[in-house]
Amino acid sequence: MAMIEFNQLNKYYGDFHALKDIDLKVNQGEVVVVIGPSGSGKSTLIRTINGLEGFSDGQLVVNGMDLSDKKADLNALRRDVGMVFQHFNLYDNKTVLENVMLAPRLVLKRDEAENKKIAMEYLKLVGLTDKVDSKPRQLSGGQKQRVAIARSLAMRPKVMLFDEPTSALDPEMIDDVLNVIKEIVHTTDMTMVVVTHEMGFAREVADRVVFVDGGRIVEDDPAEEFYNHPKEERARQFLSKIIVHK
Amino acid sequence: MSILSQAYSWINLKFLLAGLGVTIEVSLISIALSFAIGLILGIIRYVGFKYVSAAVGFVIDIVRNLPLLLIIFFTYFALPQTGLRMSAMSAAITALVVFESAMLAEIVRSGIIAVDPGQMEGARSTGMSYWQAMQHIILPQALLKMIPPLVSQFISLIKDTSLATIIVLPELLYRAQIIYGQDTRYMLPMYLMIAVMYFIVCYALSLVARRLEKRFG
């Protein structure tokens, strides 16, 4: 069953054609990694899934909700679709625990004791139970990102979106965050879309890899096939550059 | 020496302190009202409701670019000709609130703009509504950023209450003038005394603000 389905979707920023004829289907429980050069539109693509970006024409259905409908209830959609950002976007005025508990309290009206219990479970999962009373500015980048993951998970979403979750981190922090994401992949059947440049990680967790270039989906393959036998020249070039860097 | 002790006689000091009371009363009422109104206007300006925000912006631009003294004169001398007559106290407060609300609205708006847009995205991505995010995430952070300019504006307001001396509000400056009106040798001591009083009140306010910033910053 399709959890996310793009159908001939286009997006323009003024004259700039940011997303071109996007067709993409992500099934329930599938993990899809989106890669591509910077400026290719991969971030825009993932941000349309929870309605942070609108689109110009075409159709997008997420968790049964048609987002081309102007009256689509995006707040309701986002209860089921969590997002983790490149720059964390933790609430600077709240403690770690409050960051995790706020949305379940306001949006789901979850009972306070239950809310705290669940928040602590997820903070335990990301290894930060000793930081509950810290403010975001007291945390390292890697710790912030793990709190952000716990914050999203606490909503118990059906879909998780990761928009370059490790791109703003120091190298030694990256593994901590990737390990948490791997843990989620291996222990849940959440549908996930991950924009990342971490190729080893992508290979390990992805069911499929989508290669985006110039606002277009250039290649959409099972992960192994993509890495071993990329069909498109553009994808081959991109992969070779990344491998050279390693 | 005897001039000083005569100028600072107990009766004169009591008379001045009563004026300080009026200054503080007018200031506190004006600060409370203009902050509440400025907050609402600033949010309206920021959020961008059709027509309403533009209208609010238009009025703010007019008020901000008029001298406060003109607004005080207008309120006290011109409004009565339209049938709206006020005491000097009410007129002073009304004029201050009109003027300061416009100034504060812009401080509020720039404080909200200064909050990282990622904060709103983070909140919205968890399913919070725009106003929930505003209330719990954006405004608390914006208020903190606003403390320094707000305090400057409040200090200006306290000092500007002295303009109301012209409509015979019995505040600090007015009463100093009454006292040295009896004997011009009191002029210097009176100015010195009220300078000290204004300074203490305004400086105390900036100390409170500094503590607030430390506490929540």
Interface residues (C-beta under 8 A of the other chain):
Chain A: N50 L52 L74 N75 A76 R78 R79 G82 M83 F85 H87 F88 N89 L90 Y91 D92 N93 K94 L102 A103 L106 V107 L108 A148 R151 S152 M155
Chain B: D116 G118 Q119 E121 G122 A123 R124 S125 T126 G127 M128 S129 Q132 H136 I137 P140 Q141 L144
